[in-house]
Amino acid sequence: MTTAVIVLNGGSSSGKSGIARCLQAVLPDPWLALGTDTLVDAMPAAMRASDTGIEFAPDGEVIVGPEFRTLEAAWIEGIAAMARAGARVIVDEVFLGGPASQQRWHDALHDLSVLWVGVHCAPAIATGRELARGDRPIGMAASQANTVHRGVTYDLEVDTSHTESIECARMIAARVVG
């Protein structure tokens, strides 16, 4: 079965978005890149600072509420529907809930061929990237660097600490194109 979905899981500033862009460049067919940031950006502004939506604490902690979970469930099902309709999709995700987060995706993608990829980055390096970006609470990258991987299973793992996004993308593409 041909891979329909690539799920990239890693902490903030780990390099997932860069890998996704590189995958779009190196894979032979067109792939859509959709990420959790896309979902958050699509939500009403009021939900981005609400205990029912999603909150970003000053220390980098991310707190999600029931309204966020409702929209997230629809988002996940929507991405699965796009893949079933023939779109190839790269998902840029942060499994804040570890295995429970992966299970939500697994349930939605159960009948599709999925490549699960762990994107690792040393906390100090991710923190440096976070500082350079300037668009995230300081501390988010370090707090997520390891926790998003606990209990999660992968087909492939890459580490962007000392490997460029394009090289990681080539490793992933080799598994997709085979």
C-alpha positions in Angstrom: 0.0 0.0 0.0 1.3 3.4 -0.9 1.9 5.8 1.9 -0.9 8.3 2.1 0.0 10.2 5.3 3.3 11.1 6.9 2.9 12.2 10.6 5.8 14.2 11.9 5.7 14.4 15.7 8.1 16.6 17.6 8.3 19.4 20.1 8.1 23.1 19.2 11.1 24.3 17.2 12.3 20.7 16.6 12.4 21.2 12.8 9.1 19.6 11.7 8.0 22.4 9.4 11.3 22.6 7.7 11.3 18.9 7.1 7.7 19.1 5.8 8.8 21.8 3.2 11.8 19.7 2.2 9.6 16.6 1.8 7.4 18.6 -0.5 10.4 19.4 -2.6 12.0 15.9 -2.7 8.9 13.6 -3.0 7.9 12.8 -6.6 4.2 13.6 -6.1 2.5 16.6 -4.6 1.9 16.5 -0.9 -0.1 18.9 1.3 1.6 20.0 4.5 -0.8 20.7 7.3 0.2 21.4 10.9 -1.2 22.0 14.3 -0.2 25.6 13.9 -2.6 25.8 10.9 -5.4 24.6 13.2 -4.6 27.0 15.9 -4.3 29.9 13.5 -7.7 29.0 12.0 -9.4 29.2 15.3 -11.1 32.4 16.5 -8.7 34.7 18.4 -10.9 34.3 21.6 -10.1 30.6 21.6 -6.4 31.2 21.7 -6.5 32.6 25.2 -9.4 30.7 26.8 -9.6 27.8 29.2 -12.0 26.1 26.8 -9.8 26.7 23.8 -6.0 26.7 23.9 -3.7 28.7 26.2 0.0 29.3 26.0 1.4 29.9 29.5 4.3 32.3 30.0 6.6 29.3 30.8 5.7 27.5 27.5 3.1 25.1 28.9 0.2 24.5 26.5 -3.2 24.0 28.0 -6.1 22.7 25.9 -9.7 22.8 26.7 -12.9 21.0 25.5 -13.7 23.4 22.7 -10.2 22.9 21.3 -10.6 19.1 21.5 -13.9 19.3 19.6 -12.3 21.3 16.8 -9.2 19.2 16.8 -11.2 16.0 16.4 -13.0 17.5 13.4 -9.6 18.6 12.0 -8.1 15.2 12.3 -11.1 13.6 10.7 -10.9 16.2 7.9 -7.3 15.4 7.2 -8.1 11.7 7.1 -11.0 12.4 4.7 -8.6 14.4 2.4 -6.2 11.4 2.4 -9.0 9.0 1.6 -10.0 11.3 -1.3 -6.5 11.0 -2.8 -4.5 13.8 -1.3 -1.1 12.9 0.1 -0.7 14.7 3.4 2.2 15.5 5.7 1.0 16.2 9.2 3.2 18.5 11.4 2.0 17.6 14.9 2.9 17.9 18.6 1.7 15.0 20.6 1.2 16.9 23.9 -0.7 13.9 25.3 1.9 11.4 24.1 0.3 8.0 23.2 -3.3 9.4 23.7 -2.5 12.0 21.0 -1.1 9.4 18.7 -4.2 7.2 19.3 -6.5 9.9 18.1 -4.6 10.1 14.8 -4.4 6.3 14.6 -8.1 5.9 15.0 -8.8 8.4 12.3 -6.2 7.1 9.9 -6.8 3.4 10.6 -7.5 2.3 7.0 -4.7 4.4 5.5 -1.0 3.7 5.0 0.8 6.0 7.5 4.5 6.6 8.1 4.9 7.7 11.8 8.1 9.8 12.2 9.6 11.1 15.4 11.4 14.4 15.0 13.9 14.8 17.8 16.0 17.8 18.7 18.2 18.5 21.7 16.4 20.8 24.1 19.2 23.4 24.1 19.2 23.5 20.3 15.4 23.8 20.1 15.6 26.6 22.7 18.0 28.5 20.5 15.7 28.1 17.5 12.8 29.2 19.7 14.7 32.4 20.7 15.5 33.1 17.0 11.9 32.6 15.9 10.6 35.0 18.5 7.0 33.8 18.1 6.7 31.3 20.9 6.8 31.5 24.7 10.3 30.9 25.9 10.5 27.5 27.5 8.0 25.7 25.2 10.7 24.0 23.1 12.6 22.7 26.1 9.5 21.5 27.9 8.2 19.6 24.8 11.5 18.3 23.4 11.3 14.9 25.2 7.8 14.7 26.6 6.0 14.6 23.2 7.9 11.3 22.4 7.2 9.4 25.7 5.1 6.3 24.9 4.8 7.1 21.2 5.8 4.5 18.6 7.4 5.3 15.3 8.3 3.7 12.0 11.3 6.1 11.7 13.0 8.7 13.9 15.2 11.6 12.9 17.2 14.1 14.9 17.6 17.6 13.7 20.1 18.6 16.4 23.0 18.1 13.9 21.2 16.9 10.7 19.8 19.4 8.3 16.1 19.3 7.4 16.8 18.2 3.8 18.8 15.2 5.0 16.0 14.2 7.3 13.5 14.6 4.5 15.6 12.4 2.3 15.6 9.7 4.9 11.9 9.9 5.2 11.4 10.0 1.5 13.4 6.9 1.1 10.9 5.1 3.3 7.9 6.5 1.3 9.3 5.9 -2.2 11.0 2.8 -1.1 
